[in-house]
């Protein structure tokens, strides 16, 4: 009789010697979960995957399904492009490819991650109002106050006089 490392009756299982069926299934599940996480990370770093992930995030922000309370309120209801239009626009601009290659060459540095930026915060994600920037450029640009809320997404509400 063979016992697993957890004290259960074990069978000789290929690849996971010394584990019972219960712990073999758990080890198998963990190995596949780790593989899926690796695939997801690689997709987010892929030339095409980065565009689609960015689009899904902006779409969820505009629908009010992503972000904390303040962020969700600021973005909810903003207009956004259809996915096909966004993807076509991305490939026409050429700026995305330049930013992506620099990001990949840096070893996927957070500072050089390509992000989407709205030129006018009150207009939403529409053609003529969006552009690709690096993460650091997007964070360090001057924060503009929106006409709708009287504040930007990082500031506290303005005090009324």
C-alpha positions as CSV (number, residue, x, y, z in Angstrom):
1,X,0.0,0.0,0.0
2,X,1.3,3.4,-0.9
3,X,0.5,6.6,1.0
4,X,0.6,10.1,-0.4
5,X,2.5,12.9,1.3
6,X,-0.8,14.1,2.8
7,X,-1.4,10.8,4.5
8,X,-4.0,9.4,2.1
9,X,-4.0,6.1,0.3
10,X,-2.2,6.8,-3.0
11,X,-1.9,5.3,-6.4
12,X,1.1,5.6,-8.7
13,X,0.0,8.5,-11.0
14,X,2.0,9.6,-14.0
15,X,3.8,12.9,-13.4
16,X,2.7,13.3,-9.8
17,X,4.2,10.4,-8.0
18,X,3.2,10.0,-4.4
19,X,-0.1,11.8,-4.5
20,X,-3.5,10.4,-3.9
21,X,-6.3,11.0,-6.5
22,X,-7.7,14.0,-4.5
23,X,-4.3,15.7,-4.3
24,X,-3.4,14.7,-7.8
25,X,-6.5,16.6,-9.1
26,X,-5.6,19.6,-7.0
27,X,-2.0,19.6,-8.3
28,X,-3.3,19.2,-11.9
29,X,-5.8,22.1,-11.3
30,X,-3.0,24.3,-9.9
31,X,-0.7,23.5,-12.8
32,X,-3.4,24.4,-15.4
33,X,-4.4,27.5,-13.5
34,X,-0.8,28.7,-13.6
35,X,-0.7,27.9,-17.3
36,X,-3.8,30.0,-17.9
37,X,-2.4,32.9,-16.0
38,X,0.7,32.8,-18.1
39,X,-1.3,32.7,-21.3
40,X,-3.4,35.7,-20.1
41,X,-0.3,37.7,-19.2
42,X,1.3,36.9,-22.6
43,X,-2.0,38.0,-24.4
44,X,-1.9,41.3,-22.6
45,X,1.6,41.8,-23.9
46,X,0.9,40.7,-27.4
47,X,0.7,43.3,-30.2
48,X,-2.9,42.6,-30.9
49,X,-3.9,41.6,-27.4
50,X,-2.9,44.9,-25.9
51,X,-5.3,46.8,-28.3
52,X,-8.2,44.5,-27.4
53,X,-7.5,44.6,-23.6
54,X,-7.2,48.4,-23.8
55,X,-10.6,48.6,-25.6
56,X,-12.3,46.3,-23.1
57,X,-11.1,48.5,-20.2
58,X,-12.3,51.7,-21.7
59,X,-15.6,50.1,-22.6
60,X,-16.2,48.9,-19.1
61,X,-15.2,52.3,-17.7
62,X,-17.8,54.0,-19.9
63,X,-20.5,51.5,-18.9
64,X,-19.7,52.1,-15.3
65,X,-18.7,48.5,-14.6
66,X,-15.0,49.1,-13.8
67,X,-13.3,51.3,-11.2
68,X,-14.0,52.5,-7.7
69,X,-16.9,54.8,-6.9
70,X,-15.3,58.1,-8.0
71,X,-13.8,56.7,-11.2
72,X,-17.0,54.8,-12.1
73,X,-19.1,58.0,-11.7
74,X,-16.7,60.1,-13.8
75,X,-16.6,57.7,-16.8
76,X,-20.2,56.4,-16.8
77,X,-22.2,57.4,-19.8
78,X,-19.3,58.7,-21.8
79,X,-19.5,57.8,-25.5
80,X,-17.0,55.3,-26.9
81,X,-16.2,53.9,-30.3
82,X,-17.3,50.5,-31.5
83,X,-14.5,47.9,-31.2
84,X,-14.0,47.5,-35.0
85,X,-13.6,51.3,-35.4
86,X,-11.2,51.5,-32.5
87,X,-9.0,48.7,-33.9
88,X,-8.9,50.2,-37.4
89,X,-8.0,53.6,-36.0
90,X,-5.2,52.1,-34.0
91,X,-3.6,50.4,-37.0
92,X,-3.9,53.6,-39.1
93,X,-2.3,55.9,-36.5
94,X,1.2,54.2,-36.5
95,X,1.8,55.7,-33.1
96,X,0.7,52.5,-31.3
97,X,3.2,50.4,-33.2
98,X,6.0,52.8,-32.3
99,X,5.0,52.8,-28.6
100,X,4.5,49.0,-28.5
101,X,7.9,48.3,-29.9
102,X,9.6,50.6,-27.4
103,X,7.6,48.9,-24.6
104,X,8.6,45.5,-25.7
105,X,12.3,46.5,-26.1
106,X,12.2,47.8,-22.5
107,X,11.1,44.4,-21.2
108,X,7.5,45.5,-20.7
109,X,8.3,48.4,-18.3
110,X,5.1,49.9,-16.7
111,X,6.3,53.4,-17.5
112,X,6.3,52.7,-21.3
113,X,3.1,50.7,-21.5
114,X,0.9,52.1,-24.3
115,X,-2.3,53.7,-23.0
116,X,-5.2,55.5,-24.6
117,X,-5.7,59.2,-23.7
118,X,-8.6,61.6,-24.2
119,X,-7.6,65.0,-25.3
120,X,-10.8,66.6,-23.9
121,X,-12.0,64.7,-20.8
122,X,-15.6,65.7,-21.3
123,X,-16.0,64.3,-24.8
124,X,-15.4,60.6,-24.3
125,X,-13.5,58.0,-26.4
126,X,-14.5,59.2,-29.9
127,X,-12.5,59.8,-33.1
128,X,-10.5,63.0,-32.9
129,X,-10.4,63.0,-29.1
130,X,-8.2,60.0,-28.5
131,X,-4.5,59.3,-28.9
132,X,-1.9,56.7,-27.8
133,X,0.5,57.7,-25.1
134,X,2.9,55.9,-22.8
135,X,1.7,55.4,-19.2
136,X,4.2,57.9,-17.8
137,X,3.2,60.6,-20.3
138,X,-0.5,60.0,-19.5
139,X,0.2,60.3,-15.7
140,X,2.4,63.3,-15.9
141,X,0.4,65.5,-18.3
142,X,-1.5,68.4,-16.7
143,X,-4.8,67.3,-15.2
144,X,-7.7,69.1,-16.7
145,X,-10.9,69.8,-14.8
146,X,-14.1,68.6,-16.5
147,X,-16.9,71.0,-17.0
148,X,-19.4,68.5,-15.8
149,X,-18.0,67.7,-12.4
150,X,-15.8,70.7,-11.6
151,X,-12.9,68.3,-10.8
152,X,-10.6,65.8,-12.3
153,X,-10.6,62.1,-11.4
154,X,-7.7,62.5,-8.9
155,X,-8.8,65.6,-7.0
156,X,-11.3,66.1,-4.2
157,X,-14.5,68.0,-4.9
158,X,-14.0,71.8,-5.1
159,X,-15.3,73.8,-2.1
160,X,-18.1,76.2,-3.0
161,X,-17.5,79.8,-1.9
